[in-house]
Amino acid sequence: MIVSGKTGGKDYAPCPEYNGRAVCVDITPLKPYETQYGTKEKFKIAFELDLIDKSRNPAQPWVVMTAPMTPSLHEKAGLTKFLRDWFGRKLTDQETSSLDLDQLIGRPANVVIVHEQSQDGSKTFANIKLITPHKAGEALQASGLWVRLQDRPAKDGSTQTTEGGDTSYRKTSGSQDNQEETDLSKTKVHVGKHKGVELREMTEEAIGALIEHWLPKTKAQEKTTADDRRLIKALDWYQAKFATEAADQDSDEIPY
């Protein structure tokens, strides 16, 4: 996403409070939010932490997102202040003129995560209270487990496309994308105790075990069989699907 200074289910436990290393792993697609000034297109910045969420299957680093921000680099814009804090300096003239936010992915930081309550007190949120540049020690590297929201399969069977940083949804009915989704769920496992069983007939925990243990080991091999490659593709799809379902439950629940 390029911004310019000229333009304006399940209940998941929140990430624990945290103070430490982080790394940017996603710039989410623009999404409409209702504000006191009407509907505004906003996005979030996602950071992976040096902290493992063992409640996930497979276990993976916690990821927290900023509050929704408008893609504006006006001197008073929230994004401008956030970037100043993150960079530890003022933005250059070139940066305030035009900045490709996707280039921030992989950039390290130090963050402070605090818990805050919703207005009615019924929910607890983990929010980024402070961000500073990473200055000392080894910077955190992304684990590679986070799948960008723009690359995830849509839950409703639609196809997600991105043009110029915006996200649009195209309804599909009997399309090739839906056919591929169905075919991937029918992939048969050719290893372990579930050999000969289609993935759609397995529990989420069993699929998660394959994603955690079999998938990275097989991807690292120099040579793979046709069965390996089919199962790799299907497990990658399931991993993105599980992450999407989890993100939909908690990534938008930020009280701003």
C-alpha positions as CSV (number, residue, x, y, z in Angstrom):
1,M,0.0,0.0,0.0
2,I,1.4,3.4,-1.0
3,V,0.3,6.4,1.0
4,S,0.8,10.0,0.1
5,G,0.9,13.2,2.2
6,K,-1.5,14.7,-0.3
7,T,-4.5,12.5,0.5
8,G,-6.4,12.3,3.4
9,G,-17.4,-17.3,17.4
10,K,-14.8,-18.4,19.8
11,D,-13.6,-16.2,22.6
12,Y,-9.9,-15.9,22.4
13,A,-7.8,-14.7,25.3
14,P,-5.9,-11.4,24.6
15,C,-2.2,-11.3,24.1
16,P,-0.5,-11.0,27.5
17,E,0.9,-7.6,28.5
18,Y,4.4,-7.4,27.0
19,N,7.4,-5.2,26.7
20,G,10.0,-6.3,24.1
21,R,11.0,-7.1,20.6
22,A,8.6,-7.1,17.7
23,V,8.7,-7.2,13.9
24,C,6.1,-5.9,11.3
25,V,4.5,-8.8,9.5
26,D,1.5,-7.2,7.7
27,I,-0.1,-4.1,6.4
28,T,-3.8,-5.0,6.1
29,P,-6.0,-4.1,3.2
30,L,-8.1,-1.0,3.5
31,K,-11.5,-1.6,5.1
32,P,-14.4,0.8,5.7
33,Y,-14.9,2.0,9.3
34,E,-17.7,4.1,10.6
35,T,-16.5,7.3,12.3
36,Q,-18.0,10.5,13.6
37,Y,-17.1,12.0,10.3
38,G,-18.7,9.3,8.2
39,T,-17.3,6.1,6.6
40,K,-13.5,6.1,6.3
41,E,-11.2,3.6,4.7
42,K,-8.6,2.4,7.2
43,F,-6.0,-0.2,7.7
44,K,-3.9,-1.8,10.5
45,I,-0.3,-2.6,11.0
46,A,0.4,-6.1,12.4
47,F,3.4,-7.0,14.6
48,E,4.7,-10.4,15.5
49,L,6.1,-10.6,19.1
50,D,8.9,-12.5,20.7
51,L,6.3,-14.4,22.6
52,I,4.7,-17.7,21.8
53,D,0.9,-18.3,21.9
54,K,0.7,-21.9,23.0
55,S,-3.1,-21.9,22.8
56,R,-2.9,-22.0,19.0
57,N,-2.5,-25.3,17.1
58,P,0.2,-25.2,16.0
59,A,1.8,-22.9,18.6
60,Q,3.0,-19.7,17.0
61,P,4.1,-16.2,18.0
62,W,1.5,-13.7,19.2
63,V,0.5,-11.1,16.6
64,V,-1.0,-7.8,17.7
65,M,-2.4,-5.0,15.5
66,T,-2.6,-1.3,15.7
67,A,-5.8,0.6,15.9
68,P,-7.3,1.3,12.5
69,M,-5.5,4.2,10.8
70,T,-6.3,6.3,7.7
71,P,-3.7,6.2,4.9
72,S,-2.7,9.8,5.3
73,L,0.7,11.3,6.0
74,H,-0.6,14.7,7.1
75,E,1.5,16.1,9.9
76,K,-1.4,15.7,12.3
77,A,-2.5,12.2,11.1
78,G,-2.3,9.3,13.5
79,L,-0.2,7.3,11.0
80,T,2.4,10.1,10.9
81,K,2.8,10.1,14.7
82,F,3.0,6.3,14.8
83,L,5.7,6.2,12.2
84,R,7.7,9.0,14.0
85,D,7.6,7.0,17.2
86,W,8.6,3.8,15.3
87,F,11.4,5.4,13.3
88,G,12.6,7.5,16.3
89,R,12.8,10.6,14.0
90,K,10.7,12.9,11.9
91,L,9.7,11.6,8.4
92,T,11.8,12.9,5.5
93,D,10.2,15.1,2.8
94,Q,10.4,12.1,0.5
95,E,8.6,9.9,3.0
96,T,5.8,12.4,3.6
97,S,5.4,12.8,-0.1
98,S,4.9,9.1,-0.8
99,L,5.6,6.1,1.3
100,D,5.1,2.4,0.3
101,L,3.9,0.9,3.6
102,D,4.5,-2.6,2.4
103,Q,8.2,-1.9,2.6
104,L,7.8,-1.7,6.4
105,I,7.1,-5.4,6.5
106,G,10.1,-7.0,8.2
107,R,11.1,-3.8,10.0
108,P,11.9,-4.5,13.7
109,A,10.6,-2.5,16.7
110,N,10.2,-2.5,20.4
111,V,6.6,-2.4,21.6
112,V,4.7,-2.1,24.9
113,I,1.4,-4.1,24.9
114,V,-1.1,-3.2,27.6
115,H,-4.6,-4.5,28.5
116,E,-7.5,-2.1,28.2
117,Q,-11.2,-2.7,28.8
118,S,-14.1,-2.2,26.4
119,Q,-16.5,0.6,27.4
120,D,-19.0,-1.8,28.9
121,G,-16.2,-3.7,30.7
122,S,-17.1,-7.0,29.1
123,K,-14.0,-7.5,27.1
124,T,-10.2,-7.1,27.5
125,F,-8.1,-5.9,24.6
126,A,-4.3,-6.1,24.1
127,N,-3.3,-2.8,22.5
128,I,0.0,-1.3,21.4
129,K,0.6,1.5,24.0
130,L,4.1,2.4,22.8
131,I,6.4,1.7,19.9
132,T,10.0,2.7,19.6
133,P,12.8,1.8,17.2
134,H,14.9,-1.3,17.8
135,K,18.3,-0.1,18.8
136,A,20.2,-2.7,20.9
137,G,20.8,-6.4,20.5
138,E,19.6,-8.7,17.8
139,A,16.5,-7.6,16.0
140,L,13.5,-10.0,15.9
141,Q,13.0,-11.9,12.7
142,A,9.6,-12.9,11.4
143,S,8.8,-16.6,11.9
144,G,7.2,-16.9,8.5
145,L,4.0,-18.4,10.1
146,W,1.8,-15.3,9.6
147,V,-0.1,-15.2,6.4
148,R,-0.9,-11.7,5.2
149,L,-4.6,-10.9,5.2
150,Q,-4.6,-10.0,1.6
151,D,-3.3,-13.5,0.7
152,R,-5.8,-15.5,2.8
153,P,-8.9,-17.2,1.3
154,A,-12.1,-15.4,2.1
155,K,-14.4,-17.2,4.5
156,D,-17.5,-16.7,2.4
157,G,-16.1,-18.3,-0.8
158,S,-15.4,-14.9,-2.4
159,T,-12.1,-14.1,-4.0
160,Q,-10.0,-11.3,-2.4
161,T,-8.2,-9.1,-4.8
162,T,-6.0,-6.1,-4.1
163,E,-5.5,-3.2,-6.5
164,G,-3.6,-0.1,-5.5
165,G,-3.7,-1.1,-1.8
166,D,-7.5,-1.3,-1.7
167,T,-9.4,-4.6,-1.2
168,S,-12.5,-5.5,-3.2
169,Y,-14.5,-8.7,-3.0
170,R,-15.9,-10.5,-6.0
171,K,-18.7,-13.0,-5.5
172,T,-18.1,-16.4,-7.0
173,S,-20.5,-19.2,-7.7
174,G,-19.2,-22.4,-9.0
175,S,-15.9,-20.7,-9.9
176,Q,-12.5,-22.3,-10.2
177,D,-11.5,-20.8,-6.9
178,N,-14.4,-22.6,-5.1
179,Q,-13.6,-25.7,-7.0
180,E,-9.9,-25.5,-5.9
181,E,-11.0,-25.0,-2.2
182,T,-13.2,-28.1,-2.4
183,D,-10.5,-30.2,-4.1
184,L,-7.9,-29.2,-1.4
185,S,-10.2,-30.3,1.4
186,K,-10.4,-33.7,-0.4
187,T,-6.7,-34.2,-0.4
188,K,-5.8,-37.6,1.0
189,V,-3.0,-37.9,3.7
190,H,-0.3,-40.3,2.6
191,V,1.7,-40.3,5.8
192,G,1.2,-41.2,9.5
193,K,-1.8,-42.7,11.3
194,H,-4.2,-40.8,9.0
195,K,-2.8,-42.3,5.8
196,G,-5.6,-42.7,3.2
197,V,-7.9,-40.2,5.0
198,E,-9.2,-37.0,3.4
199,L,-8.3,-33.8,5.2
200,R,-11.9,-32.8,5.4
201,E,-12.6,-35.9,7.4
202,M,-10.0,-35.0,10.0
203,T,-10.3,-32.9,13.1
204,E,-8.7,-29.4,13.2
205,E,-6.3,-30.7,15.9
206,A,-5.1,-33.5,13.6
207,I,-4.6,-31.2,10.7
208,G,-2.8,-28.7,13.0
209,A,-0.4,-31.5,14.0
210,L,0.5,-32.1,10.4
211,I,1.0,-28.4,9.9
212,E,3.2,-28.1,12.9
213,H,5.3,-31.2,12.5
214,W,5.2,-32.7,9.0
215,L,4.8,-29.5,6.9
216,P,8.0,-27.6,7.8
217,K,10.1,-30.7,7.7
218,T,8.9,-31.7,4.2
219,K,9.2,-28.2,2.8
220,A,12.9,-28.2,3.9
221,Q,13.6,-31.4,1.8
222,E,15.4,-30.9,-1.5
223,K,13.2,-33.5,-3.2
224,T,9.5,-34.2,-2.7
225,T,7.0,-36.6,-4.2
226,A,3.9,-35.6,-6.1
227,D,1.9,-36.7,-3.0
228,D,4.1,-34.5,-0.8
229,R,3.4,-31.5,-3.0
230,R,-0.3,-32.1,-3.1
231,L,-0.5,-32.3,0.7
232,I,1.8,-29.3,1.2
233,K,-0.5,-27.2,-1.0
234,A,-3.6,-28.4,1.0
235,L,-2.0,-27.8,4.4
236,D,-0.9,-24.3,3.4
237,W,-4.5,-23.6,2.5
238,Y,-5.7,-25.0,5.8
239,Q,-3.1,-23.0,7.7
240,A,-4.3,-19.8,6.0
241,K,-7.9,-20.8,6.7
242,F,-7.3,-21.4,10.4
243,A,-5.4,-18.1,10.7
244,T,-8.2,-16.2,8.9
245,E,-10.9,-17.6,11.3
246,A,-8.8,-16.7,14.3
247,A,-8.0,-13.2,13.0
248,D,-11.6,-12.5,12.2
249,Q,-12.5,-13.3,15.9
250,D,-10.0,-10.9,17.5
251,S,-8.2,-8.6,15.1
252,D,-11.1,-6.2,14.7
253,E,-12.0,-6.0,18.4
254,I,-10.0,-3.0,19.2
255,P,-11.9,-0.3,21.2
256,Y,-11.0,2.8,19.2
